[in-house]
Amino acid sequence: MALLSLRDVRVHDGVSRRDLVHGVSFELSPGKAVGIVGESGSGKTLTCRAVLGILPEHFTVAGGAIEIDGRDTAGLSGKEWTALRGATVSAVFQDPASYLNPSLKVGTQIAEVVRVKKGLARRAARRRAVELLEAVRLRDPERVCQQYPHELSGGMLQRVLIAAAIAADPRVLIADEATTALDVTVQAEILDLLADLRERTGLALVVVSHDLAVVAQLCDEVLVLRAGETVEQGPVERILYDPRHEYTKLLIEEHEQYGLDRFKELDHVA
Ligand SMILES: Nc1ncnc2c1ncn2[C@@H]1O[C@H](COP(=O)(O)OP(=O)(O)OP(=O)(O)O)[C@@H](O)[C@H]1O
């Protein structure tokens, strides 16, 4: 059964009285990855926020259905969403520093997530925090636990955020422009880490990026969004090698300069 299923989802803005997402559909099974690409403002983040139950004020899911692990999310209470978030669907976004408390040590913050979401006692939560930092391949996790966010690099902070996001053993992880702010080498390491988590733990991924190369590296299926509408959707190889929509062709051309060419040569897609 699909872990996550979106059927014709519409996101409506009550202020402008417009639909900003016009019917997005996809299904995600364990260990699979779906990518959402499109330029800025195309509705990628709103789609993710709808899945996490954190749409901004005045925005609603006005049509279609979102099912998480077989459960229709329409009409979930705030409390039910809180229970689902982190534990079933979790997310990492761009700019990890803004999601961490600057005045608390990294280990304390991760242990807190574990304590609240998994109900572990303080000491066990602490041990688990170290294990999680190890799982995201941070060297010397004991030391990182004792550090404050400002002492870590952007790539390290994104690993910390991933550790926090997987702390409650979610089944689906949404990575929304999670590597966009990082330099190319660090970006590659984080993508590799996500691929590894997917393979080892069966974590399903929703990968959001304006960069097709990122999505191509991780995903089985791609949705191309433009102005809130899906213009093209299909297996990643098909979209890359045989794009049918003009907009997809444009995206591919634009992003070749960022390494899609190199990616194609390596033939990771096969
Ligand atoms: N909080 C908000 N208030 C008003 N409009 C919003 C809000 N969030 C998003 N929008 C609008 O909804 C549309 C889709 O935005 P969304 O953030 O989903 O795009 P995106 O594809 O994720 O873009 P980006 O890559 O820039 O994050 C845009 O027109 C945006 O201006």
The ligand as a Gaussian input file, in Angstrom:
#p B3LYP/6-31G(d) Opt

LIG

0 1
 N        2.475000      32.450000       3.021000
 C        2.094000      32.828000       1.803000
 N        1.304000      33.895000       1.611000
 C        0.913000      34.286000       0.377000
 N        1.256000      33.650000      -0.760000
 C        2.024000      32.569000      -0.647000
 C        2.489000      32.075000       0.625000
 N        3.233000      30.965000       0.426000
 C        3.248000      30.780000      -0.926000
 N        2.515000      31.720000      -1.559000
 C        2.311000      31.824000      -3.017000
 O        1.949000      30.547000      -3.504000
 C        2.603000      30.273000      -4.747000
 C        3.369000      28.979000      -4.649000
 O        4.398000      29.135000      -3.677000
 P        5.384000      27.966000      -3.245000
 O        6.158000      28.484000      -2.066000
 O        4.666000      26.703000      -3.076000
 O        6.341000      27.883000      -4.518000
 P        7.678000      27.072000      -4.704000
 O        7.533000      26.348000      -5.989000
 O        7.986000      26.262000      -3.508000
 O        8.732000      28.230000      -4.872000
 P       10.160000      28.426000      -4.181000
 O       11.088000      27.539000      -4.929000
 O       10.453000      29.883000      -4.411000
 O        9.998000      28.084000      -2.739000
 C        3.450000      31.486000      -5.064000
 O        2.728000      32.282000      -5.965000
 C        3.609000      32.179000      -3.733000
 O        3.731000      33.572000      -3.922000

